[in-house]
Every structure is written in structure tokens, then in C-alpha cells.
Amino acid sequence: MAIILITLFCCLCLNSFAQEAPRTEATDSLLEEVYSTALARAFFESNNFDKALEAYENADTARMSIRDLTNYAMSAFFKQEYQKTIDVALYGIQRRADHLPFYRLAFFSTTELHQTDLARSYARKLFCTGDTSLLYYYDYEYFVRYANQRPTLDADETSVLKQSLEALIEHYTLKDEPHRVQYYRRRLQALEPSPHTTK
């Protein structure tokens, strides 16, 4: 609620500025852009993803910060608009190729759409950073889903699948969810030896 109030205050200040400043088309465009983005961010941070997505769609992506592009892609993902998520994430990757959340959202969305060849390239970027502290349990869950969609896995993918299953077993053990732990343990045992794996 505080975020929305602060955003509304900022919008009122902008409106006051707009009334005092000389009106030009460029000024109007800039003020409209700032207002749309601030409103979208406020909606996103209050978990109103419908309104956030609508506001981001009315803003100019070329003027958005990396944070707002990420929020835009996440809003689309939460609304299950996977192709929109991919489009925004790809644009974000063009703007900042080292920003992992864009690869994460593209990976999740291509997995949801069963576009495994595309998902594979985003998975490699996400899981081959060398820093597992940047990964979350849902990254591992999506990798297991991705692996279930592929007819075969190469050695690197099998290694990531094993790492994913081990991380999920640890995560759900801590959360005291024995059914999930059993499921991931069975999946891990099935990897030894795995006819599902190619060299």
C-alpha cells in the first residue's frame, strides 16, 4: 500500500510539473512514459499483475530500465502469456546479455510451450554460469520438466538433471514434503544407469 501511495505522490508531482512547464509533444510523451512505468511498477510490486501488464504494454520498452523490463516479462509470465514473456525477455537480452532473469523467464516459458530446442539454449545459459548460488529451487523444477520433455539428454544435461534432483530433494526435505522427496529420489535413482542418456 505504501508503494502505491508513494507512486501516486510522484505522479501528482509530475502532474504539477507538467502544468507549470511549457507544453511540448516531447515533454508530454516523456511524462506519459514516466507515469506509465511508475504505475506499472507500483502494480507489479503490489502483485496486481493484470494491471502491471496492462500498464507496461502502454509504455515504451526502449525507455524501460532493466528492472522494468524484468517486471514486464514476469507480469506476462504470471499471467501465463508465455510468448509475450519470451518476446520481452529476448528484447531484454539484447539490452543486457548478462542478466540471468531474462534467460530464466525465457527458459520457463519455452518449457511451458514445449519448445525444447529453444529451451535448451536458455537452460545452458542459466545453468552453466558456474555459480549455483544464483539458482533457485524453481530453476531446478523447470529443468526436471524440461528433461521430461526431451527424448534424450546429453552428458551435460544429465549432469544438470542430477544436480537439479539433488537440490530438490534437499529443498523439499527442509520443507518437510515427503511425497515430493520420494518422487525426486525415484527420479535420481532412475539415472543410474540411464537409458535416457546419450553421449
N, C-alpha and C positions, 0 to 999 in steps of 0.2 A: 504494500500500500504506500509506503514511504517513497518508493521508487517512482510510482505513478504521480504522486504529489510533486516531487522534485521535477519530474519531466514536464508536468503541467505548468509549474512555475517558470521553467526555462522557456517553454513555448509562449507564455504570456510576455516574458521579457523580449523574446524575438518579435512578437507581435507589436509591442510598444516601439521597438527599434524600427520595425518596418513602417510604422505610421509616421515616425519622425524623419527617417532617411528619405532622400529623393528616390522616387519610384522609377525603376528601370526594369526591363524584361529580365536582365541578368540577375538583378537583386531579387526579384520575385521568384525566379527559378531556384536560386540558392536557398532562400528562406523556405520555400516549399520542400526542397530536398532535406534540409536540416530538420524541419518539422516532421516529415515522413519517417526519417531514420530514427529520430528521438522517440517518436511514438511507437515505432516497430520494436525498438529496444525495450521500451517500458512494457509493452505487451508480452514480449518474449520472457523478460525477467519475472513477470507475474504468471507465467505458464499459460497464457492465453495465446496458444499457437495459431488458432484460426485468425485472430486479429493481427498477430505479428506477421503471419504470412501475407495477409492482405496488404498491410502497410509496406512490407518490404517489396512486394510486387509493384507498388506505386512509386518506389524510389529508383534512382539511377544506380545500377550496380557499379558503374565506373567510378562513382564518387564514394562508394561504401568503404568503410575501413575493413580490415581483415576480420575483426571481431564481428562486425555486422554481416559480412558475407557468411561467416561460420554460423551465426544465429539464423540467417535466412535459410541456409541449407538444412540446419537442424529442424527449423519450423516445418519445412516441407517434408522432412523425414518423419517427424512425429505425426504429421497428417497423412502419412503413407503415400505421399506423392513422390514416388521413388525416381521417376525420370526427371522431375524438376530438381530433386536433390542432386542427382548426378550432374545435371547441367550447371547448377550453381557451384558445385564442388569443383568441376573441371575449370570453370572460369576462375575460381579461387586458386587453383593450382597454377594457372597461367600467371596470376598476380604474385603468388608466393609459393614456390615449389617445395619448400621445406616445411610447410605447415601440415603436420600429420592429421589433424582433424578432417581436412578435406579428403585425404586418402581413406580415412576411416569411414566417412559418410558415403563415399563412392563405393567402397568395398561392401558395406552393409546393403546399400541399395541395389547394386548389381547382383548380390547374392539373393536378395528378395525377388528380383526379376529373373533369377536363374540364368543370368548372363555370365556363365562361369569363366569364359575366356577373358572377358574384361575384368571380372572379379579377381582373377589370378594376378594380373599386373598390379592392382591396388593392394592385394594381400602381400605381395612381395615387398612393396614399399613400406607397408605398415609393420610387417614382422621382421624385416631384415635391417632395421635401424641399428641393431646391436645393443639397444638399451631397453630391456624388458620393463623397466620402471615406468616407461611411457605407455604401457599396455594395461588395459582394464579387463575384468572378467568377461564383459560382453564382447570384447575383441576375440577372446578365445571361443566363446559360444558361437559367434558368427563363423569362425574358422572351422569349427566342427560341422556346422550346417553346410558350409561351402564344400568341405571334404566329402560330405554325404552326397552331394550333387555330382561329383566328378567320378567318371568311370574308373580312372586310375590316378594315382598320385606319384610324383617323382620323389626322389630321396629327400630333397629339401622340404617338400610339402609334408612328407611323412614325419620328418623331424619336428616341424611346427605343430603337426597334429598331436604328436606325443607330448610336446611341451604344453599345448593347449589343454589336453586331457588332464595332465598332472596339475596344472594351475586350477582347473575347475574342480578337481577332487579336493584340493586344499581349500578353495573358496567355500564350497558347499559343506565341507566338514566343519569349518568355522561357523557357518550359518545354521548348522545342525539340521541339514536337509538330507537324511539318509537315502531317500529314493534317488535323488539326483547323484549322490556319491556312488551308489551302486551302478547306476546307468553308465557313468563315465568310467568307472573301474572296469566294467564289462567291455566297453569300447577300447580301453587301453590294453586289456588282456588280448583282445582280438588282433592287435597289431603285431603280436609275437607268435609265429611268423605271420605276415600279412600277404595273402594272395592279391590283395587290393593295390599292392605297391609295385611300381615298375622302377627299373634302374635307369 
